[in-house]
């Protein structure tokens, strides 16, 4: 409740540059990117999805490690690690994670252009998670995160938390998840003389349905639910007449646009037993990353997954309008299957095997 109060008191418009640690809302894996960037209720046996909702940590992803390193735009390096371990004695599944973004080295100069040397910029977050089952169809979980940011001679840090709940019905192949993300407070501000920057709080609800006679999952995610109007009116998109005045006054309510900016939809098709193909559409991303002249495939994302006995290989391609597509690769490793241990380590429950749900 303390974290939730902090989050609600720090709400800000959904406009770039208004919140610190915005990187925490970036996709943490190719599978998540292929699903449109958010996945609070995807039941796939992939540990990287558990960072989207701590309630997704469960025995079925015990001893699974997700690792990916990709080059973002301008050669920005992004690294993500996620690991899950289930304790039968405590009836709890634990998780640890790392998110790191390296923006590289830059030349620093004073107001007169005098070279002052090189500076670096990077963001990082370390997370600890725990999840338990409640009755037959429910799981609940929490993630605590310490985030740190270094921008040249300025640095900041924050303590944040995610709280999530998942309802799973394996008989009807339905998964519903809700998660409140990035609730917390700044530990250290970039500038001690200024008020603390708002944190990137978000509230998501997801619904996934596995069709009965078709190997296809359909999903829908609603995000930024704490604020109705997240539409940005870009002055550059207004058309003017020869006198410089707007030709038509915008009196529309834009209800449909405001509604669908909260929504991500898509599907994931399983081919055979080992291959998945994913497609998703993010309406908010399309409208924020496209222009009146060029829309292209902005807002769409595609991906594929190859599920082997010891490994999972994931790929995603997300379209960022004229900035081009972003390609990602990731690897999941079943550590207990790759590294067998003897009976002496049986108390670790290293080799325990669990159903996905």
N, C-alpha and C positions, 0 to 999 in steps of 0.2 A: 504493500500500500504506500510505503514511503517513496519507492521508486516511481510508482504510478503518479503520485502527487507531483513529484519533481518533473515528470515528463509533461503532464498537462499544463504546468505553469510555464513551460518553455516552448509552447507551441509557436510555430512561425509559418508564414506562407511557404507553399511548396515552390520556391523559386531558388535557382542555383545561387550559391554564394552567401546564403543567409544563415547557414548552420555549420557548426564545427563537426568534424569526424563523419562527414557525409559518406566517406568510403565504406562505412559499416553497412550501408544499404546496397552496396554493389554485389553483384552475383559472386558467389564464392567457389563456383565449380562450373565446368562445361555443361553438366546435366541441368543445373539450375538455370544457366543462360538459355539453354534450348527450351526450357519451360516458360520463358518470358521474363526471367529475372527474379521471380518469387515462387515459392513452392511450400506453403504451410501445411499442405494436406496430401502430399504425394506418397503413396505407400510402397514405392519401389525400394528394393533392398540395396540402398546406396547411402553410405554414412554421410556423404557430403550434404545430403538434403536435410540432415538433422540440425544443421546450423540455422536453417530457415524456421524451425520450430523445435524447441528443446523436447517437446513431448514425443517427437519422432525417434528419439533415442530409445532403443528397445533391444531385447535379447537377440533378435534376428540379425542385427548388425554387429554382434559381438566380435571383437578382435579384427575389425575391418579398418584399414587405413586408407584415406583418400589423400592424394598428393597431386598438385598441378602447379606448373610455373609457365606463364605465358607473357608475351610481349604485347602490351596495350598500344594505343596510339603514341607516337613520338618516342617509341622504344621504352616506354614506362614498364618496368618489371613488376608483375603481380604473382605472388606466391600464396598458396592456401594449403593448409594441412588440417585434417580432421581424423580423430580416432575415437573408437567406442569400445568400452569394456563392461561386461555384465557381471555383477556379483550375485550369485544365487543366494548366498547367506543373507545379504542385505536386501535382496529382492529389488535391486536398483541397478539401472544402467547408467554408467558414467561416460563422460566425453571430455576431450580436450581438443583445442583448436588453435590455429595460428592464421592470422590474415596479415599480409605484408605488402605494401606498395612502395616501390623505390622509384622516385621521380627523376633521379640522376643528379648530376653535378652541373652547377651553373656558375657563371662568372659574376662576381659582385662588384658594384661600382658605387661611388658616392654621387651626389647631385651634380657634380661637375664632370662626371664620366671617368674619374680616376679609378683605375683597376685596384680592387682591394683583395683579390684572391678568389678562390673557388669556395662555394658553399653547396650544401646538400639539402635534399628534401625527401622525407619519407614518412609514411604512416604505418602504424602497426597496432594489432590488437591480439591479446591472448584471452582465451575463453575456457571456462570450466563449466560443465553441465551435469545435471542429474535428472533422471526421469524414473517414475514408478507407475505401475498399473493400478487402476482403481476399478474394482468389480470386473465385469467380463469385457466391456466394450470401451473402456476409457483409459487414457494415459495422460499424465500431467508432468510437466517438467519446467526447469528453470536453468537459465544460463547466466553466469556472471562474467563480465568482460572488463578487462583493463585496457584502455586505448591510449596510445601515445602518438604525438605528432611533432615532427621537427621540420620547420620551414626556415632554412638559413639560420639566423641568430635568434629565432623565436621558437618556443616549444610549448606544448600544452599536453595535459593528460586528463583522463576522465574515468570514472567508475560507472559502468552501466549494467543493466540486466534485461533479459528477455524472459517472459512468462508465457507458457503455451499449454493448450489442452487439445487432445485429439480424440475423436470418436471413431472407432473402426468396427465395421460390421462385415466380417469375412463371408457370411452367408449370402448377403446381398451385394457384396463387393462395393461398399460405400465407405469413403473416408472423409471426415470433416475435421478441419483444424482451425483454430483461432490462436493468434499470437500477438502480444504487445511487445514491441521491440525497442531497444535502445532507451530505456528509462533510466535516469540517473542524474549525475551532477559532475561538474568540472572539479578536478582536484587542483589543477594548475592552469591558469589562463595564459593565453598568448601575450596579453598585455595586462599586468596586474592593476593598472590604473583604470581599465575599462570594465564594464559589467561582463559577466560570463556569457559566452556565446551560447545560443540555444543548441540543443542536441537533436540528432535526426530521428526523433520518435516516429513510430509508425504502428498502425493497427491493421492486421490482415486477417481475412477469413478465406479459407479455401475449401472447395468441394471437388472430390474426384470420384468418378463412377466407372467401374470396369463393366463393359457391356457383356451380356450373358453369352451370346452366341458368336461374338466377334472378338478377336484378340486386340481390342482397342480400349484405351482409357481416355475418357473425356474429362476435362478439368476446367474450372473457372476459379479465379482468384479476385477478391475485392480488396483493395489496398487504400491507404490514406483515409480510413474511415472516420477519423476524428475531425475531419473538415470537409464540408460539402464542396465548396467552390475551389478547385485547384487549377482552374483554367488561367492561362497567362495570355493577356492581350498584347501581342507584340506590335509596337508602333510601326515597325518596319513593314508590316503586312497591310497597312492601310493604304488605300488608293486615293490619290489626290488629283484635283483638276488643274488646269493651267494656272490658276491663281494661288495654288498651294493649299487650298482648303480640301477637307475630306469630301469626296463626292457623295457618299451616302452615310448618314449617321447610323451607327450600330445600335438598334433598339431591340434586337432579338434576345430572348432569354437564354439561348444555347443550352436548353435543358438536356437534350440528348448527348451533346458533347461533354457537358459537365458530368453526366452520369457515367458514360463509358470511359472517361479518363480514369475512373477508379477500377477498371475491369481488365483482366488478362484472361484470354480463353485459348484453348488449344487441345491437342490430342496426342496420344502416344501409342503407336502401333507396334505390336510384337510380331516379329516374323520368325517362325520356328520357335525355338526355345532360347536362343542366344542373342538375337539381334532385335534392337528397338529403333524406331524412327520417330522423331518428335517434331512437331511444328506448333508454334504459338504466335499470338498476336497481342501486342501491348499498345493500347490506344493512346495512352499518355505519352509514351516514348515516340510514337509516330508523329504526334502533333507538336512535340517539343523539338524533335530533331529533323523535321522536314520544313521546306519553305513552300510558298505559294507556287513557285516555278518548278521545284523539284521535290517530289515525294518518294519516288522509287519504291523500295521495299522497306523503308524505315518503319520500325515497330515490329517487323516480323523476325522470327528466329527459328532456326532449324537445327537439328542435331541427330546423333546416332549413338547407340551404345552396343558394345560387344561384351557379352557375359560369358566368361570362361570359368573353369572350376576354381582357379586360384586368383584370377585377375578380372577386372572390368576395365574396359577402355571406352572413354567417352569423348565425343567431339561435338562442338557447337559452332554455329556461324550466326552471328547477330548483325543485323543491318542497321547502320548508323547514318543513313541518308548519304549526302555528298561526301561525308567523311570516310565512306567505304565500310566494308564489312569487317567484323572482328572475329577472328578464328581462335578457338581454344581447344586444347587437348588435356585430358586428365587421366589418371590411373588410380584405380582402387585395388588394394591388395588384401587378400584374406590371409592374415599373418599366421593363423593357426594351421592353415593348410599348407602354407609355404614353408613354415618352420615348425616341424613336429618336435615336441619335447617329451621327455620320459616320464615315468610314473612318479619320480621324486618331486616333480613340480605339479602333481595333480591338485594340491590345495589351491593352486592359482586358477584352476578351472580353464586352463589355456585352451584345451582341445574340445571344450563343450560345444555342441552343435545345437542350434535352436531354429525353429521355424521362423519365417519372416514375421508373422503375426500370430 
